[in-house]
Amino acid sequence: MNIVLFQGFLKVVIDGHAPKAVLFTCMDSRVLPTRFTQSDVGDMFVVRNAGNLVPHAKLFGTELVITTEPAALELACVVNKIRDVIVCGHSDCKAMNLLHAVRTPEEMMKTPSSPLRQWVSRHGATSLTHWEKFEASGFKAPLTFDLGSKTVLTHIDPDNKFEATDKLSQINALTQLQNVASYPFMQPLIKTGEMRLHALWFDIYTGEIYYFSQKKGAFAIVNEETSTDIMDEISAMYIHSEKAVAA
């Protein structure tokens, strides 16, 4: 690397730490969040794990549940005063495929000492409950998600484009957003509108990005036809936040 370029890079790293968001996403090597968000060094905190899971606040502090995700959330939103939290899922998620498989008692009994199985079973349980309700309706009934400031009636894959496990992955992204909203240090900010919660879903096969539109109650593909409506919705969230801060 050219030494001048390297010195410039170091300056950005040292002086440019002003993250605007915290992103919880999967550790899958095919998911490159800085690429599809077009972000740079210092733009956002990125927390990665198997299945983009965020433990619910009710599990925090229990003997068997000591994880970094709540600490990362507090570091971002309390210490650094970040006001945008994003959970991003993706297609063909191996953690979601496993969660889908372990829903049967027979699978649950396999390798009980597996950290991965314990992780997805414990922190993906609510996602799986939502998915089973959705499956029982023939993948047609809307689901409800409590995002702190409001309950959103949601249609998962209304065009029936995706595999069952990908439907679970989309449900999981929204469930983890619920978990983000479960922490006491988040709730006042969410209820006043200062904190903005977002969900993304990335199709690794097509490279398409989907944004969860609370207005439409569905994941909307981000392209030239939809980008204006999506940006209008996000802008309205920012205007609401500014009014909440001013108040």
NUGU-724058 format. One record per residue (C-alpha): x, y, z; residue in one letter. Coordinates in steps of 0.001 Angstrom, whole numbers, padded with zeros to 6 digits, always signed. Layout:
% NUGU-724058
XYZa ...
//
This chain:
% NUGU-724058
+000000+000000+000000m +001238+003494-000816n +002498+005114+002418i +000611+008361+001739v -002631+006457+001223l -001956+004423+004359f -001363+007572+006402q -004594+008987+005024g -006401+005809+006035f -004983+006048+009571l -006151+009645+009850k -009683+008588+008910v -009554+005833+011522v -008243+008147+014241i -010249+011287+013484d -013272+009896+011699g -014924+007829+014417h -018413+009309+014311a -020740+006332+013776p -024332+007131+012890k -025820+003649+013312a -025312+000246+014873v -025907-002764+012644l -026584-006275+013915f -026017-008779+011152t -024935-012347+010495c -021344-013572+010452m -021918-015321+007108d -018905-014588+004910s -021180-013805+001963r -022701-010847+003814v -020594-007710+003381l -022453-004947+005222p -020054-002148+004339t -020609-002928+000671r -024393-003041+000532f -024780-000115+002940t -022045+001820+001088q -020529+002768+004438s -016938+003649+005208d -014538+003466+008132v -016094+005132+011182g -019631+005234+009785d -021259+002584+011966m -020786-000056+014610f -021176-003581+013219v -022068-006512+015491v -021929-009929+013827r -022949-013352+015092n -024590-016545+013894a -028116-015568+012845g -028009-011820+013671n -029536-012611+017056l -030016-010109+019890v -030892-011742+023237p -034096-010459+024820h -033662-008279+027906a -035486-010837+030072k -032567-013216+029519l -029894-010683+030426f -027850-011572+033476g -029056-015147+033832t -026342-017629+034646e -026290-019258+031229l -026739-016120+029143v -023766-013779+029086i -023387-012295+025626t -021843-009212+024061t -024874-007980+022107e -026568-006045+024964p -023239-004437+025842a -022711-003441+022198a -026218-001974+022098l -025562+000074+025238e -022148+001204+023998l -023676+002399+020747a -026928+003935+021938c -026150+005153+025456v -022430+005914+025435v -022183+007064+021797n -025786+008319+021562k -026493+006571+018279i -030131+006866+017266r -030437+004314+014429d -030405+000578+015094v -030505-001849+012179i -030991-005611+012176v -030095-007272+008877c -030935-010853+007949g -030223-012656+004702h -031218-015565+002478s -029759-019044+002948d -028756-018220+006516c -027139-021335+007975k -028176-020362+011499a -031809-019989+010386m -031613-023266+008480n -030484-024909+011717l -033208-023174+013731l -035752-024465+011242h -034337-027979+011651a -034219-028024+015458v -037916-027244+015795r -038623-030968+016141t -038044-032751+019494p -035837-035299+017723e -033525-032612+016392e -033514-030794+019719m -032067-033887+021378m -029108-034074+019012k -025750-032840+020305t -027180-030908+023307p -023655-029716+024087s -023414-027846+020764s -022920-024101+021446p -024436-023252+018051l -027589-025296+018656r -027957-023815+022119q -027463-020300+020730w -030042-020495+017944v -032522-022498+020026s -032455-020082+022957r -032360-016757+021140h -034269-017817+018044g -037148-019443+019944a -039526-016494+019575t -038711-016234+015866s -039586-019891+015497l -042873-019415+017367t -043804-016628+014946h -042805-018808+011989w -044888-021789+013195e -047918-019518+013531k -047266-018255+010016f -046843-021808+008686e -050113-022898+010302a -051923-020204+008283s -050517-021551+005046g -047966-018717+005004f -050732-016174+004507k -051778-014626+007829a -050134-011376+008926p -047968-011350+012035l -047655-008618+014642t -044373-007241+015940f -044024-004883+018890d -041337-002366+017963l -041576-000408+021186g -043426+002661+020014s -046080+000745+018089k -047262-002681+017049t -046841-003330+013336v -049097-005709+011399l -046709-007458+009031t -047055-009471+005832h -044098-011781+005318i -043241-012586+001699d -046738-011759+000376p -045724-012801-003154d -044480-016176-001896n -041097-015743-003580k -038887-017318-000937f -038185-020671+000663e -039600-021459+004101a -036229-020895+005754t -035907-017487+004090d -039347-016553+005401k -038042-017548+008835l -034991-015338+008279s -037203-012313+007566q -039341-013074+010617i -036187-013409+012685n -034889-009975+011648a -038090-008388+012948l -038107-010514+016100t -034571-009389+016914q -035694-005799+016420l -038337-006513+019072q -035563-007750+021333n -033603-004542+020761v -036679-002647+021966a -036916-004800+025114s -033994-003145+026936y -034925-000546+029574p -032262+001897+028378f -033807+001780+024886m -037486+002066+025731q -037738+005793+026614p -035877+006755+023436l -038051+004508+021284i -041324+005671+022814k -040511+009345+022305t -039404+008694+018726g -035768+009695+019285e -034591+006152+018506m -035247+004734+015055r -035424+000983+014448l -034816-000506+010998h -034750-003997+009503a -032976-005004+006311l -032896-008293+004467w -030249-009197+001910f -030783-011757-000865d -027296-013165-001366i -028229-014774-004687y -029528-011666-006434t -027768-008963-004436g -031129-007315-003772e -031718-005395-000557i -035091-005249+001174y -036068-002572+003683y -038843-003238+006178f -041474-000581+005605s -043481-000039+008781q -045900+001973+006696k -046594-000953+004350k -046027-003661+006929g -043720-005626+004631a -040171-005913+003365f -039912-003729+000265a -037231-004265-002345i -034947-001255-002683v -034672-000155-006312n -035241+002899-008478e -039019+002437-008385e -039299+002121-004620t -036418+004224-003308s -038371+007487-003205t -041175+006020-001078d -038666+004334+001234i -036632+007507+001668m -039818+009501+002323d -040730+007048+005084e -037263+007239+006638i -037239+011043+006349s -040557+011167+008209a -038942+009157+011012m -036111+011699+011229y -038551+014635+011309i -040461+012941+014111h -037173+012382+015986s -036157+016013+015634e -039504+017131+017066k -039088+014692+019967a -035619+016047+020758v -036827+019645+020511a -039679+018903+022899a 
//
